[in-house]
């Protein structure tokens, strides 16, 4: 007897980092194996007021956004190639709050995010 998976919708957070790249790989693999939908959410943390006022770091922020857009576009393509239903969105905001908001809005059953390697001092 075959049982169905409790995970029908998997929200995966992306921020352009290697950690989120790995999270995307894991989420896509899982979704493909259990026939779940991927909700791919790219979140860009807003620039500080100082950065906006002074204009410093705007080029870096622009590059970070372009990198994230490429990561999301690529991951969505990989998911679709594996037969996974994927919905992709890029938004600005506090990553933790936006992931929580989107997971509730989309009735996600599982959230997958990457992590950063931290030293013993961290």
ZIJOHU-V55119 format. One record per helix or strand of 2 or more residues. SS is the DSSP state (alpha for helix, beta for strand). FROM is the first residue (numbers start at 0). LEN is the number of residues. If there is no record, write none. Layout:
ss from len
SS FROM LEN
SS FROM LEN
This chain:
ss from len
beta 8 6
alpha 17 17
beta 36 8
alpha 48 6
alpha 57 24
beta 85 7
alpha 94 11
beta 109 3
